[in-house]
Amino acid sequence: MASHYESKKVNFSANCQNIYFRLQTIKQFVDNDPSNPGFSEPNEAEDLSRALYEVLSAVLKGSLKKESAKPLLAEVITLHPDMASILVEVTMLIDLETSAGDRVGKNREPLFALMKSLDADKLLKERLEIDTLGDNAIVKNKRLFHTKQIKVKTKLFYKQQKFNLLREETEGYAKLVTELNQDINDRVTPKSIIQVIRSLIGGFNLDPNRVLDLILESLESRPHLHEFYTGLLKLYPCESATISELLGFKLNTYGINGRTGKGVYTTIALLIQAGILQFSDIYKWLTPEDSSMIDDYHREETDAKDIVARINIVSTKDKDKDKDKEKEREDDERERDELRNFEKYSSNQKVQLCVALLE
């Protein structure tokens, strides 16, 4: 087989008068073994590529008419699926060589006209430069083609990944909310629900942190079922710091918008008592700062001492007449102080958490 191949091998650097014989030789390379042609064998691919290069160069230089090259090249392309690809690769090489030179333009028209006649437009659009495609009328509008190419590449490689927000995985989160807020009985246990949650996370690609947030919201809305939800949270793979961050975000949001709901403090207290949440993790999220509370304490202590000092002052003038008025004034001040203190401590998250822990 090797001696037969060597007998068919030719010198591809011969003059253009041997072009027709070269085309016949290319055909013989493929005919020798159509399932495994010469260009896929070691030390033979270069010969075949060189042969195609010489043929296309002859067409480019005008020493071989494209009408003469077309029938044999068309037949060669049909001999193996990879022949069209390697032919276009050689065309791309010639395009790069001629584009780098000074003479670019009409000299390349016969070559690309030949390739277009071989119905290789699709491969040419994949391999050649956009300027070459436009200059040789392979695409009608190179600017429009370039725009479409960018859009296709963007869609394929740079498509934005959606975040797993509640509105984007409606069905999965709807099923999760239904499971978390169903009637709790002997058949509904934390172990059974955690399996359902894992299936929903995997099936709908849910965000685990959002799932955790929904569990906490369910606990907040149904604190009387805290044993069920705390048992579920113990099985859920999360850390105390993660839970504290979610609850801390709620506390900060409430702190900006106004008074914090009692349910949040109850939830925190239940989690601390169940050993799921560390007090030190959540304490750093609470307001106000300790230094501010200490300053308020010293100021109130000073005010209280001043009030006591004024009460102890003895006055003999119109004592009986002013006694009733003084009492009324003290009652009014006491009521105002009580109202003022209530409003003050209702926004103190640390005090409210202590109240929730005592309850």
Buried (B, 14 or more C-beta within 10 A) or exposed (E): EEEEBEEBEBEBEEEBEBBBEBBEBBBBBBEBBEEEBBBBBEEBBEBBBBBBBBBBBBBBEEEBEBEBBBEBBEBBBEBBEBBBBBBBBBBBBBBEEBBEEEEBEEEBBBBBBBBBBBEBEEBBBEBBEBEBBBBBEBBEEBEEBBEEBEEEEEEEEEEEEEEBEBEEBEEBBEBBBEBBBEEBEEEEBBEEBBEBBBEBBEEBEBBBEBBBBBBBBBBBEBBEBBEBBBBBBEBBEBEBEBBBBBBBEBBBEBBEEEEBEBBBBBBBBBBBEBEBBBBEBBBEBBBBEEEEEEEEEEEEEEEEEEEEEEEEEEEEEEEEEEEEEEEEEEEEEEEEEEEEEEEEEBBBBBBBBEBBBEE
